[in-house]
Amino acid sequence: MTTSSTNRTNLARGYPVALISAVILSATAIFIRYLTTTYQIPALVLAFWRELIVALTMLITLGLIRPAWLRVGSSNLGYLAIFGLMLALFNSLWTLAVSLDGAAVGTVLVYCSAAFTALLGWWLLKERLGWAKILAVAVSLGGCVLVSGALGPAAWKLHLVGTVSGVLAGLMWAIYSLMGRSAAQRGLNPWTTLFYTFGFAAIFMLFVNLISAGHIPGAAIQPSDFLWLGKAWIGWGILFLLSVGPTLCGYGVYNVALTYLPSSVVNLIATSEPVFTAITAYILLGERLTWIQIIGSLLTLGGVVFLRIYEGWLAAQPPREPRTQ
């Protein structure tokens, strides 16, 4: 198979997979909103349980179906531990940004990861960074601003710590995407990667909750807070559905997309997640989309579609002949 046909195949497979991951992940906010509103569970305690349930589910599933996928070389174990640390840092910083600056601004700040990923992917992984990708990132981020409701000046009464946390959360998500792409290039199975990253992230998040002593917003104040839901079995059930549904499947499919596409492209497609969240909220919760949000949705999706068309056109071009001296 030629390089050109391989690129076309990867595009044909990668874009739908990445969009599916964005659709699945978009349901995360609905579940989290219900749990934090109905049960007031601390956000970082919720994050710990999400990561632990995903890791245990993957351990049981792979142990029964593909036990060979649970084994990784010692050279990759340290790499996966750092990968898990990036995921734990992302969850912690993202939660802190939302708690201090609000969901709208926090969303915009974290999706600056698309720009971080494009730049870091070009620098570290030698991914192409042309005018089309820069334009697509700019258009999609503009749409994200409109969809998230961060256009009004009232939303931008920023808290310095929250703002810094949001930008750093975007950087951590960019690094997560780059490491996912690098893991694929190392030959690691995406579901193996998912198990180890969430396992290590659960350990790190447990540590964060235990040492917080009430000083980190959304963290456990005392060990008993880990059992915050108590006998609320419906709450535990929804937490389990959140973990094995949008979290496990969403992150897993995201990792699969990284085996086909550059990290910058997959991250750009992920900026469409707020669009699908808004649509899901409209269908399930009756929340209405404003005209500004509709325009923002079209801009975000338009940036992704534009880049897909352009990348497809590039892949169809015949390879250039080497210049003779």
C-alpha positions in Angstrom: 0.0 0.0 0.0 1.4 3.4 -1.0 1.9 6.2 1.5 -0.9 8.2 -0.3 -3.4 5.4 0.0 -2.4 4.8 3.6 -3.0 8.5 4.5 -6.4 8.4 2.8 -7.4 5.2 4.7 -6.3 6.8 8.0 -8.3 9.9 7.3 -11.4 7.9 6.3 -11.2 5.9 9.5 -9.8 8.5 11.9 -12.2 11.4 11.4 -15.4 9.3 12.1 -13.7 7.7 15.2 -12.6 11.1 16.6 -16.1 12.5 16.1 -17.6 9.5 17.8 -15.3 10.1 20.7 -16.4 13.7 20.9 -20.1 12.7 20.8 -19.5 10.1 23.6 -17.5 12.5 25.8 -20.1 15.2 25.4 -22.4 13.2 27.7 -19.9 13.5 30.5 -21.1 17.0 31.5 -24.7 15.8 31.8 -23.8 13.1 34.2 -21.4 15.2 36.3 -23.9 18.1 36.5 -26.6 15.7 37.8 -24.2 14.1 40.4 -22.8 17.4 41.7 -26.2 19.1 41.8 -28.2 16.3 43.2 -25.7 14.8 45.7 -23.2 17.7 46.0 -20.3 15.2 45.7 -16.9 16.9 45.7 -15.6 17.2 42.2 -12.2 15.6 42.9 -13.8 12.8 44.8 -16.0 12.2 41.8 -12.9 12.3 39.5 -11.2 9.7 41.7 -14.1 7.3 41.5 -14.4 7.8 37.8 -10.8 6.9 37.2 -10.8 4.0 39.7 -14.0 2.4 38.2 -12.6 2.8 34.6 -9.3 1.1 35.7 -11.1 -1.8 37.5 -13.5 -2.3 34.6 -10.7 -2.4 32.1 -8.7 -4.8 34.4 -11.7 -7.2 34.6 -12.6 -6.9 30.9 -9.1 -7.3 29.5 -8.3 -10.1 32.1 -11.2 -12.1 30.8 -11.0 -11.3 27.1 -7.4 -10.2 26.2 -5.1 -10.9 29.2 -2.1 -10.4 26.9 -3.1 -6.7 26.6 -2.5 -6.2 30.3 1.2 -6.9 29.9 3.6 -4.0 29.0 7.3 -3.9 29.0 9.2 -2.2 31.9 10.4 0.4 29.5 6.8 1.5 28.9 5.6 1.4 32.5 7.3 4.7 33.6 6.0 6.3 30.4 2.4 5.2 31.3 2.8 6.5 34.8 3.7 9.9 33.5 0.7 9.6 31.1 -1.6 8.9 34.1 -0.1 11.8 36.0 -1.0 14.1 33.1 -4.6 12.8 33.2 -4.8 13.4 36.9 -3.4 16.9 36.6 -5.8 17.7 33.8 -8.8 16.6 35.9 -7.6 18.6 39.0 -6.8 21.8 37.1 -10.0 21.6 35.0 -12.1 21.2 38.1 -10.3 24.1 39.9 -10.8 26.4 36.8 -14.5 25.7 36.6 -15.0 26.2 40.4 -13.3 29.6 40.3 -14.1 31.0 36.8 -17.3 29.1 35.9 -18.1 26.5 33.3 -18.2 28.9 30.3 -14.8 30.4 30.8 -13.3 27.1 32.0 -14.5 25.4 28.8 -12.9 28.1 26.6 -9.6 28.0 28.5 -9.3 24.2 28.4 -10.0 24.1 24.7 -7.0 26.3 24.1 -5.4 22.8 24.2 -6.1 22.6 20.4 -3.6 25.4 19.8 -1.1 23.9 22.3 -1.4 20.5 20.6 -0.9 21.9 17.2 2.3 23.8 18.3 3.7 21.0 20.4 2.8 18.3 17.8 4.7 20.3 15.2 7.7 20.8 17.5 7.9 17.4 19.2 6.3 14.9 16.8 7.0 16.7 13.5 3.3 17.0 12.7 2.4 19.3 9.8 1.4 22.8 10.9 0.1 24.7 7.8 -2.2 27.6 7.3 -5.2 25.3 7.0 -4.7 23.7 10.4 -4.1 27.2 12.0 -7.3 28.5 10.4 -9.3 25.5 11.5 -8.1 25.8 15.1 -8.9 29.5 15.2 -12.4 29.0 13.7 -13.2 26.1 16.0 -12.0 27.9 19.1 -14.2 30.9 18.1 -17.2 28.6 17.8 -16.3 27.1 21.2 -16.4 30.6 22.8 -19.9 31.2 21.4 -21.3 27.7 22.3 -20.0 27.9 25.9 -21.6 31.2 26.5 -18.4 33.0 27.3 -19.0 35.8 24.8 -20.5 38.2 27.3 -18.2 40.4 29.5 -19.9 39.2 32.7 -18.5 35.7 32.1 -14.9 37.0 32.1 -14.6 38.4 35.6 -11.6 36.2 36.0 -10.0 34.8 39.1 -6.2 34.7 38.6 -5.8 31.2 40.1 -8.7 29.9 38.1 -7.4 31.5 34.8 -4.0 30.0 35.3 -5.5 26.7 36.2 -7.6 26.7 33.0 -4.7 27.5 30.7 -2.6 24.8 32.4 -5.5 22.3 32.1 -5.5 23.0 28.4 -1.7 22.4 28.3 -2.2 19.1 30.2 -4.9 17.9 27.8 -2.5 18.8 24.9 0.2 16.8 26.5 -2.3 13.9 27.1 -3.1 14.0 23.4 0.6 14.1 22.4 1.4 11.2 24.7 -1.6 9.2 23.3 -0.2 9.6 19.8 3.3 8.7 21.0 1.9 5.6 22.8 0.3 4.5 19.5 3.7 5.1 17.7 5.3 2.9 20.4 3.0 0.1 19.4 0.9 0.2 22.6 -2.7 -1.0 22.3 -5.1 2.0 22.9 -7.1 -0.1 25.4 -4.0 -1.1 27.3 -3.0 2.5 27.4 -6.4 3.4 28.8 -6.1 0.9 31.6 -2.7 2.0 32.8 -3.3 5.7 32.5 -6.6 5.6 34.4 -5.0 3.2 37.0 -2.1 5.6 37.6 -4.4 8.6 37.5 -6.6 7.0 40.2 -3.6 6.6 42.4 -2.5 10.2 41.9 -6.0 11.5 42.5 -6.3 9.4 45.7 -3.1 11.1 46.9 -4.4 14.6 46.0 -7.6 14.0 47.9 -5.8 12.6 51.0 -3.3 15.5 51.3 -5.7 18.4 50.4 -7.0 18.8 54.0 -9.6 21.1 52.6 -7.2 23.5 50.9 -8.0 22.3 47.3 -11.5 23.2 46.0 -13.5 20.1 45.3 -11.2 17.6 47.2 -12.0 15.4 50.1 -11.7 17.1 53.5 -11.6 13.9 55.5 -11.3 10.2 54.4 -15.0 9.5 55.0 -15.7 11.9 52.1 -14.7 9.1 49.7 -18.0 7.5 50.6 -19.9 10.7 50.1 -22.8 8.9 48.3 -23.3 6.6 51.3 -26.4 4.5 50.7 -27.6 6.6 47.7 -27.6 3.6 45.4 -29.1 5.5 42.5 -26.1 7.9 42.8 -23.6 5.1 42.8 -25.4 3.6 39.8 -25.2 6.9 37.8 -21.5 7.3 38.8 -20.9 3.7 37.5 -22.7 4.6 34.2 -20.7 7.8 33.9 -17.5 5.8 34.3 -18.1 2.9 32.0 -20.1 5.0 29.5 -18.8 8.4 28.4 -15.6 8.2 30.4 -14.3 4.7 29.5 -15.8 4.6 26.0 -15.1 8.2 25.2 -11.4 8.2 26.2 -10.9 4.7 24.7 -12.3 5.8 21.3 -10.2 9.0 21.6 -7.1 6.8 22.0 -8.1 4.7 19.0 -8.4 7.9 16.9 -4.9 8.8 17.9 -3.7 5.7 16.1 -5.0 7.0 12.8 -4.6 10.8 13.0 -2.1 13.4 14.3 -2.7 14.5 17.9 -3.4 18.0 16.7 -6.2 16.9 14.4 -7.8 14.6 17.0 -7.7 17.5 19.6 -9.2 19.9 17.1 -12.1 17.5 16.5 -12.5 17.2 20.3 -13.4 21.0 20.4 -16.8 19.9 18.9 -17.6 18.3 22.3 -19.4 21.4 23.7 -21.6 21.4 20.6 -22.7 17.9 21.2 -23.1 18.6 24.9 -25.4 21.5 24.1 -27.5 19.4 21.7 -27.7 16.6 24.3 -28.8 19.1 27.0 -31.4 20.4 24.6 -32.8 16.9 23.9 -32.7 15.5 27.4 -33.0 18.5 29.7 -35.0 20.9 27.5 -32.2 23.5 27.6 -32.6 25.8 24.6 -29.9 26.7 22.2 -29.6 30.5 21.5 -28.8 31.8 18.0 -25.3 32.6 19.1 -24.8 29.0 20.3 -26.1 27.7 17.0 -23.7 29.9 15.1 -20.9 28.8 17.3 -21.8 25.2 16.7 -21.7 25.7 13.0 -18.3 27.5 13.3 -16.8 24.7 15.4 -18.0 21.9 13.1 -17.1 24.0 10.1 -13.5 24.2 11.2 -13.4 20.4 11.5 -15.1 19.8 8.1 -12.8 22.3 6.4 -9.7 20.6 7.7 -11.1 17.1 6.7 -11.7 18.3 3.2 -8.3 20.0 3.0 -6.4 16.9 4.4 -8.3 14.7 2.0 -7.3 16.9 -0.9 -3.6 16.7 0.2 -3.7 13.0 0.6 -5.0 12.6 -2.9 -2.2 14.6 -4.4 0.5 12.5 -6.2 3.9 12.5 -4.4 6.3 15.1 -5.6 9.2 13.9 -7.7 12.6 14.5 -6.1 14.3 17.5 -7.7 17.4 16.6 -9.9 20.5 18.5 -9.6 
